[in-house]
C-alpha cells in the first residue's frame, strides 16, 4: 500500500509546526489577546442568555393581563366587555375570574397574602384574564375598552401599556448589544490574526520566494498560515471557554446571591452551545485571513 500521501501530510504538518515554533512568543501573545477578546464576548453572551431566559419568564407572565371589573357592573355589561376583549387582535383567550377566585389566589401569593389576611371583606375585584400573543397587544386592549362602564374606574388593568413596551424594549436592547459586541470582538480578533500573519510573511519573505521558485503550489504555501490561525482559534476559544466556566460557577451565582430580586438561574445548559459557537465563529473569522493574505511573488 502506497503511504506517500500520509508521509506528505506528516512532512507538511512538521513544517507548519517548525514555522510556528520559530516565533512562538509572538503566537502566545496573539493567542492571549484573542482569548481575552473572545472571553469578553462569550461572557456577555452568557449573561445575555441567562438574562433573556429570566426575562422570558417575565414576558410570559406579562402576556397574561387582567382587566378589572367594577363591582356594580351588570351581567350584560360584563358580557359586552368580554365580547370587546375577545375581538381585539392578538388576544387569544378571555377567561372570567370571580372575586372569590381572586381572593383565593391572593392568599397563595406571597406579596398579596398579607393584604388578603388583613382585610375584613374581599378587596379583590372580579376580572377578565386575557392571554395575549405578546405584551405589545396591551395598548390595543386598553384603547378598545377605554371608557367602558364595566371597567373599574380606579385601576382598569393589571399593568400599563408603557410597562409592557419597556419589557419588550429591554429584551431587544440586550440582544442588539450582545450581537454588536460579538461583531466587534470577531473583527478585532481578525485584525490581530491578520497582523500576526503579515509579520510572519515579512519575516520569511525570502523563504517563501524560494518555495515559489521551486514550484511549490501557493495553496500548499498557505498551509502553515492556515495551521497558525486554526491553532490561534483553538487557543483563544479554550481561554474563552475557561472564562465561561468561571462565570457560570462563580460570577453568576454571586450575582444571584447579592441581588435576590434578579434571579438569573443556572447557566450550565448554555455552556456547550456557547463553547461550540465561540470556536466556530473564531474559525470563520480567522481562516479567511490565512486564505486572503497576500504572499510574496
C-alpha positions as CSV (number, residue, x, y, z in Angstrom):
1,X,0.0,0.0,0.0
2,X,1.4,3.4,-1.0
3,X,1.6,5.6,2.0
4,X,3.2,8.7,0.4
5,X,0.1,10.9,1.0
6,X,0.4,10.2,4.7
7,X,4.1,11.0,4.6
8,X,3.5,14.1,2.7
9,X,0.9,15.3,5.1
10,X,3.2,14.5,8.0
11,X,6.0,16.5,6.4
12,X,3.7,19.4,5.8
13,X,2.4,19.3,9.4
14,X,6.0,19.2,10.7
15,X,7.0,22.1,8.5
16,X,3.9,24.1,9.7
17,X,4.9,23.4,13.3
18,X,8.5,24.5,12.8
19,X,7.1,27.6,11.1
20,X,5.1,28.5,14.2
21,X,7.7,27.3,16.7
22,X,10.3,29.8,15.5
23,X,8.1,32.7,16.6
24,X,6.3,31.0,19.4
25,X,6.4,34.0,21.8
26,X,4.6,36.2,19.2
27,X,2.0,33.4,18.7
28,X,1.4,33.2,22.5
29,X,0.9,36.9,22.9
30,X,-1.6,36.9,20.0
31,X,-3.4,33.9,21.4
32,X,-3.7,35.7,24.8
33,X,-5.1,38.8,23.2
34,X,-7.5,36.8,21.0
35,X,-8.6,34.8,24.0
36,X,-9.2,37.9,26.0
37,X,-11.4,39.4,23.3
38,X,-13.3,36.2,22.8
39,X,-13.7,35.8,26.6
40,X,-15.4,39.2,26.9
41,X,-17.8,38.4,24.0
42,X,-18.5,34.9,25.4
43,X,-19.1,36.3,28.9
44,X,-21.5,38.9,27.6
45,X,-23.4,36.2,25.6
46,X,-23.7,34.0,28.7
47,X,-25.1,36.9,30.8
48,X,-27.5,37.8,28.0
49,X,-28.6,34.2,27.6
50,X,-29.4,33.7,31.3
51,X,-31.0,37.2,31.5
52,X,-33.0,36.6,28.4
53,X,-34.3,33.3,29.9
54,X,-35.2,35.2,33.1
55,X,-36.9,37.9,31.1
56,X,-38.7,35.3,29.0
57,X,-40.4,34.1,32.2
58,X,-41.4,37.6,33.0
59,X,-42.5,38.1,29.4
60,X,-44.7,35.1,29.6
61,X,-46.3,36.4,32.8
62,X,-46.7,39.8,31.2
63,X,-48.6,38.2,28.3
64,X,-51.4,37.4,30.9
65,X,-53.3,40.6,31.5
66,X,-56.2,41.3,33.9
67,X,-59.0,43.7,33.1
68,X,-60.6,44.6,36.4
69,X,-64.4,44.9,36.6
70,X,-66.4,47.4,38.6
71,X,-68.3,45.9,41.5
72,X,-71.5,47.4,40.2
73,X,-71.2,46.1,36.6
74,X,-74.2,44.2,35.4
75,X,-74.1,40.8,33.7
76,X,-75.0,42.4,30.3
77,X,-72.2,45.0,30.7
78,X,-69.7,42.2,31.6
79,X,-70.8,40.2,28.6
80,X,-70.4,43.2,26.3
81,X,-66.9,43.9,27.6
82,X,-65.9,40.2,27.2
83,X,-67.0,40.4,23.5
84,X,-64.9,43.6,23.0
85,X,-61.9,42.0,24.6
86,X,-62.2,38.8,22.5
87,X,-62.3,40.9,19.3
88,X,-59.0,42.6,19.9
89,X,-56.3,41.3,17.5
90,X,-53.6,39.4,19.4
91,X,-55.9,38.3,22.3
92,X,-56.1,34.5,22.1
93,X,-58.3,33.8,25.2
94,X,-60.5,35.6,27.7
95,X,-61.5,34.0,31.0
96,X,-63.6,35.3,33.8
97,X,-62.2,35.3,37.3
98,X,-64.7,36.0,40.1
99,X,-64.0,37.9,43.3
100,X,-63.9,34.6,45.3
101,X,-61.3,33.1,42.9
102,X,-59.2,36.3,43.0
103,X,-59.2,36.2,46.8
104,X,-58.2,32.5,46.9
105,X,-55.3,33.2,44.5
106,X,-54.2,36.2,46.6
107,X,-53.9,34.0,49.8
108,X,-51.4,31.9,47.9
109,X,-49.4,34.8,46.6
110,X,-46.5,35.9,49.0
111,X,-47.0,39.5,48.1
112,X,-50.8,39.7,48.3
113,X,-51.3,37.3,51.2
114,X,-50.8,40.0,53.9
115,X,-53.4,42.2,52.3
116,X,-55.8,39.3,52.0
117,X,-55.4,38.3,55.6
118,X,-55.6,41.8,57.0
119,X,-58.8,42.8,55.1
120,X,-62.3,42.4,56.7
121,X,-64.0,41.7,53.4
122,X,-62.8,40.8,49.9
123,X,-60.8,43.7,48.4
124,X,-60.0,41.9,45.2
125,X,-62.2,42.7,42.2
126,X,-63.5,40.3,39.6
127,X,-61.7,40.5,36.3
128,X,-61.3,39.1,32.8
129,X,-58.0,37.3,32.4
130,X,-56.5,37.8,28.9
131,X,-54.0,35.6,27.2
132,X,-52.1,37.7,24.6
133,X,-49.6,36.7,21.9
134,X,-47.2,39.2,23.5
135,X,-47.3,42.2,25.9
136,X,-47.3,44.6,22.9
137,X,-51.0,43.8,22.5
138,X,-51.8,45.6,25.8
139,X,-52.1,49.1,24.2
140,X,-54.7,47.8,21.8
141,X,-56.7,46.2,24.6
142,X,-56.7,49.4,26.7
143,X,-57.7,51.5,23.7
144,X,-60.5,49.1,22.8
145,X,-62.1,49.2,26.3
146,X,-61.4,52.8,27.3
147,X,-64.5,54.3,29.0
148,X,-66.4,51.0,29.2
149,X,-68.9,51.2,32.0
150,X,-68.0,47.7,33.3
151,X,-64.4,48.7,34.0
152,X,-63.0,49.5,37.4
153,X,-62.7,53.3,37.4
154,X,-59.5,53.5,39.5
155,X,-57.4,50.5,38.2
156,X,-58.8,49.3,34.9
157,X,-55.9,46.8,34.2
158,X,-53.2,44.8,35.9
159,X,-50.4,46.8,34.1
160,X,-50.0,49.7,31.7
161,X,-49.0,49.6,28.1
162,X,-45.8,51.5,28.9
163,X,-44.6,48.7,31.2
164,X,-45.2,46.1,28.5
165,X,-43.3,48.2,26.0
166,X,-40.4,48.6,28.4
167,X,-40.1,44.9,28.9
168,X,-40.0,44.3,25.1
169,X,-37.5,47.1,24.6
170,X,-35.2,45.8,27.3
171,X,-35.1,42.3,25.7
172,X,-34.5,43.8,22.2
173,X,-31.7,46.1,23.5
174,X,-29.9,43.2,25.2
175,X,-29.9,41.2,22.0
176,X,-28.7,44.1,20.0
177,X,-25.8,44.9,22.4
178,X,-24.7,41.3,22.5
179,X,-24.8,41.0,18.7
180,X,-22.9,44.2,18.2
181,X,-20.2,43.2,20.8
182,X,-19.8,39.8,19.1
183,X,-19.2,41.5,15.8
184,X,-16.7,43.9,17.3
185,X,-14.9,41.0,19.1
186,X,-14.6,38.9,15.9
187,X,-13.4,42.0,13.9
188,X,-10.7,42.7,16.5
189,X,-9.7,39.1,16.5
190,X,-9.4,39.0,12.7
191,X,-7.3,42.2,12.7
192,X,-5.0,40.8,15.4
193,X,-4.6,37.5,13.4
194,X,-4.0,39.3,10.2
195,X,-1.3,41.4,11.8
196,X,0.4,38.2,13.0
197,X,0.2,36.6,9.6
198,X,1.7,39.7,7.8
199,X,4.5,39.8,10.3
200,X,5.2,36.1,9.7
201,X,5.2,36.6,6.0
202,X,7.6,39.6,6.2
203,X,10.0,37.6,8.4
204,X,10.0,34.7,5.9
205,X,9.8,36.6,2.7
206,X,13.0,35.1,1.2
207,X,11.9,31.6,2.3
208,X,8.5,32.0,0.7
209,X,10.0,33.3,-2.6
210,X,12.3,30.2,-2.8
211,X,9.4,27.9,-2.3
212,X,7.6,29.7,-5.1
213,X,10.6,29.5,-7.4
214,X,11.0,25.7,-6.9
215,X,7.3,25.2,-7.9
216,X,5.6,24.7,-4.6
217,X,1.9,25.5,-5.2
218,X,0.7,28.6,-3.5
219,X,-2.1,26.7,-1.9
220,X,0.5,24.5,-0.1
221,X,2.5,27.6,0.9
222,X,-0.6,28.8,2.7
223,X,-0.9,25.6,4.8
224,X,1.4,26.9,7.6
225,X,-0.7,30.1,7.7
226,X,-3.9,28.0,7.9
227,X,-2.3,25.9,10.6
228,X,-1.4,29.0,12.6
229,X,-4.8,30.6,12.5
230,X,-6.6,27.4,13.4
231,X,-4.2,26.9,16.4
232,X,-5.0,30.5,17.3
233,X,-8.7,29.9,17.1
234,X,-8.4,26.8,19.3
235,X,-6.2,28.5,21.9
236,X,-8.4,31.6,22.0
237,X,-11.6,29.5,22.3
238,X,-10.1,27.5,25.1
239,X,-9.4,30.7,27.0
240,X,-13.0,31.8,26.3
241,X,-14.4,28.5,27.5
242,X,-12.4,28.8,30.7
243,X,-13.9,32.2,31.2
244,X,-17.4,30.8,30.6
245,X,-16.8,28.1,33.3
246,X,-15.6,30.7,35.8
247,X,-18.6,33.0,35.0
248,X,-21.0,30.1,35.4
249,X,-19.6,28.7,38.6
250,X,-18.6,31.9,40.4
251,X,-19.8,35.2,38.9
252,X,-23.5,34.4,38.1
253,X,-24.2,32.6,41.5
254,X,-22.6,35.7,43.2
255,X,-25.0,38.0,41.3
256,X,-27.9,35.8,42.3
257,X,-27.0,35.8,45.9
258,X,-26.3,39.6,46.1
259,X,-29.4,40.6,44.1
260,X,-32.2,38.4,45.3
261,X,-34.7,40.2,43.0
262,X,-32.7,39.3,39.9
263,X,-32.7,35.5,39.5
264,X,-30.5,34.6,36.6
265,X,-30.7,30.8,37.2
266,X,-28.4,28.0,36.2
267,X,-26.2,28.9,33.2
268,X,-24.8,25.3,32.7
269,X,-27.2,24.4,29.8
270,X,-25.6,27.2,27.7
271,X,-22.0,26.1,28.1
272,X,-22.0,23.6,25.3
273,X,-23.8,25.8,22.8
274,X,-21.7,28.9,23.6
275,X,-18.4,26.9,23.5
276,X,-19.1,25.5,20.1
277,X,-20.4,28.8,18.8
278,X,-17.3,30.6,20.0
279,X,-15.0,28.1,18.3
280,X,-17.0,28.1,15.1
281,X,-17.2,31.9,15.0
282,X,-13.4,32.4,15.6
283,X,-12.6,29.9,12.9
284,X,-15.0,31.6,10.5
285,X,-13.3,34.9,11.3
286,X,-9.7,33.8,11.2
287,X,-9.5,31.2,8.4
288,X,-10.3,33.8,5.7
289,X,-7.3,35.8,6.9
290,X,-5.0,32.9,6.0
291,X,-6.6,32.4,2.7
292,X,-6.7,36.0,1.6
293,X,-3.4,37.5,3.0
294,X,-1.0,38.4,0.2
295,X,2.0,36.2,-0.4
296,X,5.3,37.5,-1.9
297,X,5.8,36.7,-5.6
